[in-house]
Amino acid sequence: MELQDRPHPVAGAGPDSPGVAAVALGGIDITFHLADGGRYQAVKGIDLKVFPGEFVSIVGPTGCGKSTLLNAAAGLLTPSSGSVGIFGKPLAGLNRRAGYLFQQDALMPWKTALENVKVALEPMGVPEREADQRAREWLGRVGLRTFVDRYPHMLSGGQRKRVSLAQMLIRDPEILLMDEPFGPLDAQTRQIMGNLLLDLWSRDRKALMFVTHDLEEAIALSDRVVVMSAGPAAGIVADYKVDLPRPRDIADIRLEKAFHEIHRDIWASLRVEVQKAYAMGEGRELVGGDAS
Amino acid sequence: MKRARLIALQILVMLAFLLVWHVVTTTSLFGDVKTMQFFFSTPSAVLARTFKQLTSADIYWHLGITLTETVLAFVIGSLAGILFGFAFARRELLSAVFDPYIKAANALPRVVLAPIFALWFGLGIWSKVALGFTLVFFIVFFNVYQGVREVSPTILANARMLGMNERQLFKHVYWPSALTWMFSSLHTSVGFALVGAVVGEYLGSSAGLGYKIHEAESVFDVTGVFSGMLILAIFVIAIDALVTLVEKRLLVWRPGQSATTTT
């Protein structure tokens, strides 16, 4: 690995910060071909850079293509046009330097928590005994030390997310991609998971792209909040810097004045898009539904 | 107790059935006793015969033959079903081309093949295994095919993001998913393997439970036929219990299968 490819240690780095971007999306267009022969352009002309050490949230109305963008960065989806650069190199196929946390349950239901985490090390050729030990360590780190032998259906939604988190982080990916990971969880669990995420992330500060529709969550967690417009052909309408001090407690930080000011600013631009999306809601469903 | 009550009711149904049978065949209420006994035998005669059979060594030899045929049909049918299920699920062209033929073959009543198999494989166990095979194969084939096709896209995408190659995806995702579907039809496929064996024996053989029943039938020994059916039923229940045991062991991870928690 070249020196310039190393994750940049500076936290809260903005788009103008030095170094090579971990993820650089350039002029991304993504068009879906629908089953009825029609087309749906989800996103259009997206330019977005995420730098090493940066926690970037992407917010926008439902169906604006936030997840689509994340999938493009993961290599799960190839954009119709535009470029995806990963640490300065064009992405071909799956993004091997990224970990992905899905909104839906992605654990293998036939494996225990321990096996689910351990299996993440198999593609890296880690010996069985070491993999076992490291998986136990990670499950301990996410607070599931006594749940290692449980199957996913015996765990709560929050616990399953913890296993997924351990499964992703044990591989030590340089880029973390998260698609509304705490979406299905209840409010309290979301806060606990948010703090856990911040705690784990702040140890080595990887580049993190976090998709959410919850603006408060986005501000509480991130260094930058990117606002997307309503689809179809969604674009980026604003890019806000969140310079709240770290370490943060995401429950406490919501009470601070600075938080409210940032929230007011971002909400001003997000609100317009949400209203647009709401107005188009029924029409879009006829076209082909949620493209995210 | 709810369970005790249920068992009591179940036993009551059996007793009622035996009683009706007994009354019909040992009194002249419904006709001549001799005629009734010729056609329906009597519960006591059937039970006595069954007991006598189960205490002699001869029946176990026949059961052994039937069991061998069932196991062979199940194992060979399952292996072929798994192999073809995977191949067809992973190769779009293969499944598209063969789709009408598979459907046609599956629609065919397999019993009509029994004489052909007897011709091809002789009257020994292999013609029965072949018949059971044609029944088991399609059940397993369709289930494995479904299991591979219906893997959750999220689980698959996640596994790929974890860096798994094709072999690892097979081992950790496709294979367990296909097995789940296969196990969900375990009772059916084992049952069909047994049907293949017994029907095959019935249509032409010199050993096995089907042969015993056929033998009794050809000399109008109704008691022997019913006794054979009773032994067959006990045999089926025993095998089914065994399958349930295996199923419970293999599908511990499934919700509702078992609530045991370790640690």
Chai-1 contact restraints between the chains, C-beta under 6 A:
chainA,res_idxA,chainB,res_idxB,connection_type,confidence,min_distance_angstrom,max_distance_angstrom,comment,restraint_id
A,L76,B,A157,contact,1.0,0.0,6.0,A-B,restraint_1
A,Y100,B,M161,contact,1.0,0.0,6.0,A-B,restraint_2
A,F102,B,T154,contact,1.0,0.0,6.0,A-B,restraint_3
A,F102,B,N158,contact,1.0,0.0,6.0,A-B,restraint_4
A,Q104,B,T154,contact,1.0,0.0,6.0,A-B,restraint_5
A,A106,B,T154,contact,1.0,0.0,6.0,A-B,restraint_6
A,A106,B,I155,contact,1.0,0.0,6.0,A-B,restraint_7
A,A106,B,N158,contact,1.0,0.0,6.0,A-B,restraint_8
A,P109,B,W253,contact,1.0,0.0,6.0,A-B,restraint_9
A,W110,B,P176,contact,1.0,0.0,6.0,A-B,restraint_10
A,W110,B,W253,contact,1.0,0.0,6.0,A-B,restraint_11
A,V119,B,H172,contact,1.0,0.0,6.0,A-B,restraint_12
A,A120,B,L162,contact,1.0,0.0,6.0,A-B,restraint_13
A,P123,B,G163,contact,1.0,0.0,6.0,A-B,restraint_14
A,P123,B,M164,contact,1.0,0.0,6.0,A-B,restraint_15
A,T146,B,T263,contact,1.0,0.0,6.0,A-B,restraint_16
A,D149,B,T262,contact,1.0,0.0,6.0,A-B,restraint_17
A,D149,B,T263,contact,1.0,0.0,6.0,A-B,restraint_18
A,Y151,B,W253,contact,1.0,0.0,6.0,A-B,restraint_19
A,H153,B,P255,contact,1.0,0.0,6.0,A-B,restraint_20
